[in-house]
């Protein structure tokens, strides 16, 4: 049926085909316009990085200024700080937040007790549904030097209360920790699915050959989950500089700018609050290029070492 | 299945259970601490006596939050955005996914490519802000709805599902003279209620939880949705308004207790529907990951 339709379709010229199925094409129009307006137009609007944005002239009519804003940004005293913070936080997230769900999935996979497994999953999936404002509130309460639970424990052990949210030294740990707290359970789902996809026959055969659980884990489970891990890792590296603005912004304050101010939070303050549109767009473009380079490097490395790649 | 376990395996199994229990406790403790604080007296909070159980139990914090007109206004804005936004999302998703699920549609791959490109290259923050601004949406509740009218990812989930519906069904409906629009509303959608529920929940939770759009596009206090209202209370410590309500009624409250009570009230809708949404979300996450 489908094949005959397709064969007919290729013989009919395009225009009569489109007229005949105009209802289907019309349905696509809102979606196409939406993506054009809110995805493609902002991408094209990045040209204002090379222009002097003028409120009255708008994005397209403003005057060209070449690389002025890139130079301004590169020579900016905070340039190195922003780059260092962005790279450091994305690096720490990659080495802590990324493996956590993989490890969790492997641990859950070894559980024999189904009811216990379900309970653990239900509890660990919950934080994913809480907003960053709510989790930020939890953080403020828990880490408060006057009444927070953590400082109660520190004091009970004879220590001095620590101003966690007001010390630059703790900022990155708080971001990485809260990221694990919110997403570990939920992100494990995809790896659990990969583990469930491993054929039980492989385990049976290994058992008959006398392989213990450790041997089965090393020779069946790990190779079974590796393609999914590499795929998710590559996708993540591609967007690793798109740090969660919602997350960092909720914990950030002027005292922690030195370790926590990243390209996105800075763009928000300078762009939206202080109206430096062209300069902050230049920052966004710079970030996009840097992220793309990271993805290329990761993709090539992965292709050469594990054979996995996304393009 | 397992007949004999070696000592090493027994040790591993016990450690495994302990590690997972610790992980669960790490999730529960912050929530319990916040609930306890929101129900405790200010003296108990200031003298850090509250850990996981309320001390000096009272509901004054909640009463103050509930008496606050601004809280309810923000709550109303959020409810409006969730309802109208989700309905628009569903319409956009279904009507984009349906034509693309027809393998005979010419130009289908081009449109799919057009969509996938927007999933790889995110729209940058500032130019997107300028587009929203030039569209005249700043300080309009529609700025929280229209710029997120469609999730490409959810559309692909819907598309995958529509593709599994038998084409014969639509074929015979076409014979009976049903228009394509009717086929979407009368056949495709009713046959995929499970996926419709999943997608509605995906959209509704993301509308409820988001604060970036309102932080960028809303500067009028009256139009703040709940998450932005809480953002100012929690992260910017703007408590004067809530505290003035306290003075009027002379209740025993504390700034922190009030903050936590506000947060709990916003958390309750999510926690109430969580057991119901969990299994739908997992289904959706799995369809989505297979698609990847």
Interface residues (C-beta under 8 A of the other chain):
Chain A: X1 X2 X5 X6 X9 X14 X17 X18 X21 X23 X24 X25 X27 X28 X30 X31 X32 X34 X35 X37 X38 X39 X40 X41 X42 X43 X44 X45 X46 X48 X53 X58 X59 X104 X107 X108 X110 X111 X112 X116 X119 X120 X122 X123 X124 X125 X126 X127 X129 X130 X131 X132 X133 X134 X136 X137 X138 X139 X140 X141 X142 X144 X146 X147 X148 X149 X151 X152 X155 X181 X184 X185 X186 X189 X190 X193 X212 X213 X214 X231 X235 X238 X239 X242 X245 X246 X249 X250 X251 X253 X264 X267 X268 X271 X272 X277 X280 X281 X284 X285 X288
Chain B: X1 X2 X6 X8 X9 X12 X13 X16 X17 X19 X20 X21 X23 X24 X26 X27 X28 X29 X30 X31 X33 X34 X37 X45 X46 X48 X50 X51 X52 X92 X95 X96 X98 X99 X100 X102 X103 X104 X105 X106 X111 X114 X115 X118 X120 X121 X122 X123 X124 X125 X126 X127 X128 X129 X130 X131 X134 X135 X146 X147 X149 X150 X152 X155 X167 X168 X171 X179 X180 X181 X184 X205 X208 X209 X210 X211 X212 X215 X216 X227 X230 X231 X234 X235 X256 X259 X260 X263 X266 X267 X270 X271 X274 X275 X277 X278 X281 X282 X285 X286 X289 X290 X292
